[in-house]
Amino acid sequence: MRKERRRLAGWLVRIAAAGRPNRQAGTPAGQPAGRQRSKAEHNRRVSFPGMKARTLHVAAGMRPFLLSLMFVITLPLPAATLEVRVQNARGAAVRDAVVYAVPEGRNVRPARNKTAIMDQRNRMFVPHVLAVQTGTSVRFPNSDDIRHHVYSFSPAKPFQLPLYKGTPANPEVFDRAGVVTLGCNIHDQMSAFIVVVDTPHFDKTGTDGKTVLKDLDGGRYSVHVWYPDLRQELKPVNVTLKSGETSSLSFR
């Protein structure tokens, strides 16, 4: 929606420019041109992206109106907000549940130049659950004074970081959606999850099992939930969000 508004505004700029009157040849600066204007003064060739140049007839008096319309169109639409609550089968709040909303009918580009951190402290992965968008680079610093060997056999991202201290020079790029289970070959009790999603609209629930997805464009979304103790995958919920309004969902 915002992209289409920007394109329309660009067209209006070109049309408004077409309505700017030419000065007649020989007319002194600062003096109005005569009432008889040549055809070239009323008609301008205007080009639009992906279209052939066209000759448009735009009255000069329409230019202020077109500029005003352009200003209104370029004003940002108020964002939609989605409040989500996640409970387990017993009705208890679920902490660290990943909630993500996938826009329907719109292409979402992978993340670019985004980096996340999965640390290792006190022989634990921190955080236990990390959510990232596809295309995100993840660094794995080892903040312990002992060496760790990080690995994953998950189809979404199989990799290994052999025994090391400090921070590996190169991050791991997570370019496929899915749940990546992490482990340490030296310390079996260490485990964590990286949830890779095909959307920039995601977050984790707090201790109250709630989270809020903000700055959403109006439109239709498929809302998903995942958390480590989930016994059976929850069915996504389709929801239509309206700009400037807040909607609520519950998963159980």
Secondary structure, DSSP 8 states (H G I E B T S, - for coil): -HHHHHHHHHHHHHHHHHTS----TT--TTS---S---HHHHEEEE--TTS--EEEE--GGGHHHHHHHHHHHHS----EEEEEEEB-TTS-B-TT-EEEEEETTS------S-EEE-EEETTEEESSEEEEETTEEEE--B-SSS-EEEEE--TT--EEEEEESB--SS-EEE-S-EEEEEEESS-TT-EEEEEEESSS-EEE--TTSEEEEEEE-SEEEEEEEE-TT-SS----EEEEE-TT-EEEEEE-
